Each structure stands twice: as structure tokens, then as C-alpha cells.
Amino acid sequence: MQQYLTIRTPAPLMWRTLQLATRSCAAIAFCGALLVSSPSPATAQGLFSPAITVDDTVITYYELEQRARFMGVMRVPGDLMKEARKELINDRLKLSAMAEAGVEPSEDEVTAGMTELAGRANLSLNEFLSALQQSGVDPETVRDFSRVGIGWRDLISARFLARARPTEAEIDRAMGQAGSGSVQVLLSEVILPINEQNAAQVEDLAQQIAALNTRAAFSAAATQYSAAQSRERGGELNWMPITKLPPQLQEVVLALDNGDVTEPLPLQGAIALFQMRGLREVSGRAQRYDAIEYAAYYLPGGRSPETLAKAQEIIEDTDTCDDLYGVAKGQDPSVLDRVSLAPGEIDRDIAIELAKLDPGETSTAVTRNNGQTLVLLRLCGRTAELGEGESRETVANALTAQRVESLSASYLEQLRADARIEEK
């Protein structure tokens, strides 16, 4: 099995946060305009006096201020000083574990890690560091950050990867091929309507949401901005079999670690983002589908209150796809489509909405005609098929990443419980 597995070990929280933030920047020149006015406890106590001790190591007020400034530039949400304290304590615990295990990244590896971060912003390393310096972040702060991230990744990989790899039988169960199990995912979503008039603002908002690294922040964004019905639940969806998602989205979702957010996904008339909240193996063969039948009734007026109200009236007055023929009676035949397509042939925005529905249920999250036409979308039914679905490698990697992440988090909690931590 190992010959085809390419395992992606999960990155630490701050490492992942920086990846999300830098990937959202066409260039990081904006950093100079984001000078962080973070709290400065060092003013009274002295820059290099101890702020925290972790066993026999010291975290200075200077380090706290630097990390908070760095996090601010990278658009990390929340109380920057509080998050900086937490992450620097974690860094000291990780460094201690690395030292005990004899793990020490080389200078070339650390530089390569920094260069990779710079590349995510389409900058050279020198340009990246110069832009950060404009916001008061010293190069050594970035170097320390890179060193811990790379070293911890290597330590966790060496310590847990062999234990985390699934067996062939476990992959079979996860794919439902043994008839005894399948994979389900727990997602949250944000669906942002977009048209020619608001495209620039929506694309910028989507990049900001993609950089969020907490469930609370993503949930708040869903409540405030999402056009999907799930916004009333902070964007949270229920557990669903991975095979219900459109094929083009399955591998994207399976590549996520808990808390990760997808890149903005362009749809017709919208941009979608998904956050992974959980992945589990369950009993019962995963059902795959040969065809999905749905009806789409088109209402002029887009997402105006009047059109949405009209759509709600239709939903309340009808129960099945057949009922929509009565609604469309006497109108141009183009106002109602009823089709049966293979999952891979359905437009991604429609496929995403259908994945959340049971037969007879309806969604009003999709638009057409540059947002001017609302689509009342109803799932008529699904036709089962016997197919391969997602690849064995994709499922194996997802299971491995989930297990390594869990083992890594538990190990870090154990290190924290065993350490002597004193905060000033």
C-alpha cells in the first residue's frame, strides 16, 4: 500500500493560518499599510524581560510583540496578544520535544520554508521579508516561525505517520467497497452571490473568509454574508456521505484538515467556500449515483425580497417536482427545466445545493443571468450506481491526515500538561 500513498501531514495552526493568509494576496505589498498597533506590555516591563516561562525557557515581551505584529499582518482574527501567547507557548513545547527527539531543521530547510511562504504571495524571499519589515516584523521572527513549523512537521511525521496509515481493509471500508463502511464529512459553507457590479468586493471578501482559521469566525461570516439557507445555523451543514458531493468537490474536501477552509470556488452567480468540521468512517456501504433528477423553476428579480417571497409561496404550495408543472402552466416553457444528469455533468453550484437536499426538498441559493434570475431548485430523486467514486489514494490520504492531526493535538496537550508554565 505504501507505494502509492503520498501523505500530507497536517500543519500546525499558525503555519496553516499563514498559508491561508498569504495565498489570498496577489502581492503582499499591502502589508506596509497594515501596521499593527498591538498592545505593548514591553513598555513598562522592558522589551527583553520575561513575559512567560515554559520549563527552563523564556518568552520575552519582545517575542510576544513580534508574534502579535506578525499575526496582525497576516490577518489572523481575534485578540492578537492572547493568540501570540498561546502560539509561543506551543512553540516552546514543540522545540523542547524536537530537541529531545534530535530533530533540527537545517538552515537550507528553514530558508526553503520561508521561500515557499513568500512564493504563495508571488514574491521572492527578499521582497517578502522587506514587506514584513515595513510592518515592523523582523526577519528572525519569520525564521523562528518557519523553523518550528518545519521541525514539528518532521517530528510528528516520524512519530505518528506509520501508526496513522490506514490498512487496505480500512480503505475498503471507507470507500464502501467492503459493504461495511463509508466516509462522511461535516462541513460549513458560505455562498456569496456575485455579479458584474459587486465582483471586486465579493472576490476580496471571499479571500478574507478563506483566510479565517476558527469555526467561530467562519460561522460569523456565514451568518452575515451567506446567501444559503444554512446561514441561519452559521453555515453549518449536517453530516453527509462524501459521495453526495459533486465529484469535482470530493477531492477538494477530502484534502482538508479540520478547521481548514477551501479556496474560493467560482460558481455561476456565486462564490462558495467550505470549512471542514469533521470526517468520520461509518457503517454501511457508501451509495453512489448514476444520475440525479431535479427541477429548476426560474423567477425574474434575482434575490430581491419580492422574488424570494414569491419563491417561498411556491415552496409552501407544492410538494413534488410534478407540482411545479402546475406553477409553470401557461408560461413560456423555458421557465421550468426538469432534467436527469450524471453527477459530473451538473453545474457545480446546482450540484452543491442538490447534495444538501432530500427528494422533494428545495433550495433558493442559486441564481442565473448575472444574478437577475432566481432559481427555485428542487431535488426529484437520485438513481444509484455501482462505481469507483473517489480514488483510493485520496481516501487513504484523508484518513491518514485525520489520524495524524488527532495524534498531534493529543501529543501537544500532553506536553502542555507536563510542562511548568508561568505567565507574568
N, C-alpha and C positions, 0 to 999 in steps of 0.2 A: 504493500500500500504506500509506503513512504516515497516510492519513486515518483509518484505523481502529485504528491501534496506539496503545495507552496504555502507555507503557513505565514499569515500576517499576525504577528503578535501585537496585542493592543498597547497603545502608547499611554503613558501617564496623563493625568488630566490636563496639566498645564501644557505639556508637549502637544496634545491634541488641540487644545484651545488655540495655541499659536498657529498650528497648521490651518485651522478653520479661519482664523483672522487674516493670515497673510494671503490665503488663496482668494479672499474676497477683494483684494486690492489689485487693480490693474497696475498700479505702481504705489510705492509706499511713501511717496513724497508728501502725502497728506500728513504724515506723522509730525512734521515740523509745526503744523498748525494745531496739533493736539497736545500741547504742553500740559502735562498733568499737574494739577495743583493738589497733589496728595498731601494728607496730613504729615507734619514733620515733627515727630516727637523728639528727633535728634537735636532740635534747637536748644532744649533745656538740658538734656542728658549728655550731649556730646555725640558727634557722628559715629565714633568708633567704640562707644561704650556698649556693654552687653544689653541687648533687649530681651533675649531668650537664651537659656542654656539647655542643651539636649545632651544628657550624659556629660561627657567631658568637652563638648564642643560649644562654641559661642556663635550666636547670630547677633550681629550688631544692628544698631539703628540705621546705619548707612545701607546695609544689605536690605533691610525692610523697605526703606525709602526707594532704593533702586528697583526692587521687585515690584512694588506698587506702581512705580512710574512706568515700568516695562509693561505691566498688565494693563495699565490705563491706555497706553499707546495701542496695544493690541485689542482694545475694546472689550476686555473681559468685564462682564456685568457684576454688580454687587459692590460691597464695601471692600475697596481695594486693600486697605491696610489689614483688614481681617483675613482676606484671602491670601495676602502675601505672607502673613504669619503662618497660616496653615500650610502653605506650599513650601515654605523654607524649612519648617519643622520636618515635613515629609522628606525634603531633600537631604537633611542631615541623617535621618533614619536610613534612607537609601544609600547614602555614601558610606555609612558605617557597615551596612550589610555587604556592599560592594567590596570594601576593604577586607572584610573577614573572608570573603569568597575569593579574593585575589583578582577581582575584576577591575581593570583600569583602562578606559578607552585611550587609545593613542592620540597624539596631537593631530595626526592626519585624519583620524576618525571624527574627532571633535570639529575640526575645520570643515570636513565634508558635511557634517550635520548642519553646521551654520550656513554653509553654501547652499544646501538643499532648502533651508528656510528662506534664504534670500531669493532663490530661484522661483519659489512659489509666488513671490511678488514681482517676478520678471526683472530682478535686479541682480547685479553682481554682488559679491560679498562686501566689497568696499562701499558700494553705493548703499547697501542695506544698513551697514553699521554707521555710515555717515548720517543717514536719515534718522536713525535712532538717537544718535548723539545730539541732533538738533532738538530732541525732546528730553535731553538730559540723561539718557541711558548709556552707561559706559559699555564699551565692547566686552570688558571682562564679565559683566553681568550676563550678557548673551552667551559667552563662552562657558560660564559655570552652568547655565541652564542647559546648554547642549550637552555638556559632559555628563550631567546627572541623567538626562533623558536617554542618552545612548547606553550608558553603563547599566542603568536599571533595566532597560530592554534586554540587554545581553544576559544579565543575571537571571531575570525571570524566564527567559527562553531556556537557559541552561538548566534551571532548577525545575521547571514545570512542563516544558513542551512535550517531553516524552510521555508524561502521565496524561497530558491533555488530548493527545491524538486519539481520535475515535477508531475503533476496530471496523473491519468490513461489515460485520453484523450490525454495529451501531449505525453505520451509514445507511445500510439497507433499511433499518427501522425508520430512520429519519426521513428517508425518501418514500417510505411506504411500500417498498418493493418486497419486504418480507411479510406484508399483510398485517403487521403488528404495531406499526408506529408511523408518525409523520412529524413534520416541523410546523409549528405555529409561531406567529410573530405578533407582538404587541406594539402598535405604532401610535404616534400622534401626528397630526397633519396641520399644515397651514396652506390654504388655497387663496392666492392673491389674484383677483381679476385685473386684467391689463388690456389697455387699448392704446391707440396712437397718441392720445392726449396725455396719458399718465405713464407711458412706458418708462421714461427715465427714472421717475420717482419710485415706481414699483420695483424696477430692477435693483435700485440701490437698497430699498427696503428688504428685498429678498436676500441680498448679500449680507445685510446686517443680521437677519434672522438665521442665516446659515452659520454665522459665527457664534451663535448662542451655545452655551455648553451646560446649561442646567434645565431640568424639566420645568421648574417654576418660570423661568424666563421664556421658554418656548410656549408654555401654556398661556402666559400673559399675552404674547404676540398673537397666538391663535384667537384668543378672546377678543382682542382689539381689532385685528386686521382680516381674519379669515372669512371667506365667503361660504365655506362649507357649513352644513348643519352641525357638525361636531364642535363648532366654536362655542356653543353653549356648555360644552364639557371641557373647555380649554383645549380643544383639538384632539382629545383622546378618543381613539378607536378601541373596539373590543378585540380580544384575541381572534385571529383569523388564520386559516391554513395558508401557507405561503403560496400554494397553487391557485388561490383565488385572485392573487395579484396578477396584473398583466405580465406576460413573460419578460418584457423589456425592463420591468421594475424588480423582478425577483432577485436577480444577482446584485443589483444595487443595494437592496435592503439587506440581503444576507451578508454583505461585506461590512455592515455597520456594527460597531460595538455599542453597548448600552450607553445611552446619552448622546451618541453621535447624531448629527443632522446631515441629510443628503445635500449635495449641491442643488441649487435651484433647478428644477426640472421644467423646461418650457412646454406648455400645453397650448391648445387653441383657445385664446382669450384668457389665459391664466398662467400663473407660475405656481408650482407645487413644491413644498418642502415636507420631508418626513423625518421624525425623530424616533430612534429605536428605544423602546422602553423595556423590551424583554423578548426572549426567544426560548422556546421550550420544545421538548420532544413529548409527544402524547401517543396514547394507544389508538389504534385504528388506522387503517390504510388511508393515505392521502388521496383525496379524489382529484382527478384531473379532468379537463373538459375539452371535448372535441368542438363544441360550438356553444355560443351564448346568444340567446334571443332577447332582444329588447325593443322597446318602442320609444321614439323621440317625438314629442309634440312641441312645435316651435311657436313662441309667443313674441310679437314685436314689443319693444320697450325695454329690453335688457333687464337689468337688475333694479329697475325703478320700483318704488313701493307699490305702485298700482299694478305693475306686471306681476310682482311677487305675490300680491294679494290674490290676483286672478288665478295664478298657478295653484295657490293653496286651496282655493274654492274647487278647482278641478280635482285636486288630490282627495279632498274630503267627499266629493260626489261620485268618485269612481273607485273601483277596487282592483280591476284587472286590466291587462293590455287591451283586451277586446273592447272594454268600456270606452277607450279613447276614440274608437271609430265613431261613436255617437257624438263625442265632443267635436270632432272634426267634420261631421256631416254638413254638407252644403258649402264647405270651404274649398279652396284650392287644394288638390291632393298633396301638394308639396309641404303642407303644414304638419303632416304626420308621416314619419318613417317607421316601418316595422321590419327589422332585419334579423337574420341569424348568421353570425360570422364566427370564424375560428378566433380564439383569443388574440393571436398575434396580428390579426387583420383589423382589430378595433382601434380607433383613435385612442391615444393614451389617456387623455382626460376623461373620456367616456368609460374606458376600461377601469380606471381608478375608481370612479364612482360606482360602477357595477359591482366591483369587488366587495363593496361595503353593504350591498343590498341582498335581501332575500327575495324570492319571486313575489311580485305584487308590490314591492316597496318602490319608493320614488325619491329622486334627487332633483334639486333645482340649482346645483352648484356650477353647471356648465352653461357657457354662452357660445354664440356664433355671431358672424357678421360684425367682427370688431367690437363685441360687447353689446351690440344693439338688439340681439335676439336672445331671449331666454329659452333654454332647452329644458322641458319637463321630461325627465328621463325615468323610464320605468323598466325594471327587470322582469321579463316574461318567464324565463327559465334557462336552465343550463343542461347541456347534453354531455354525459360522462364519456370519457375516452380512456384508453389504455395507452399511455405514453411515458416517455422518459422524464419530461419536465426538466428541472434544474440539473446541472451536471453534478457528478459525484464529488469532483474537486471543490466546487462551490459549497456544497453542503458540508463536506469534511472541514473546510477552512472555517466556516461559520461556527460549527460545533467546537472546533479547537479554540478559536478566538474567545468564544463564550466561556469555556472552561478555564483558559489561561487568565482571563480577566478576573474571574471569581477567585482563583487561587492567588493571584497577585494582590487583590484587595484584602483578602484574609491575611496574607503574609504581612502586609503593611500594617494592618490593625494589630497583629501580634507584636510587631516591632514597636509600635507606639505604646502598647500596654506594658511592655517590658522596660521601656526607657524612663529615665528621670528627666522630666520636662518642667522647667521653671520659667514662667513668663513674668517680666518686670511690670 
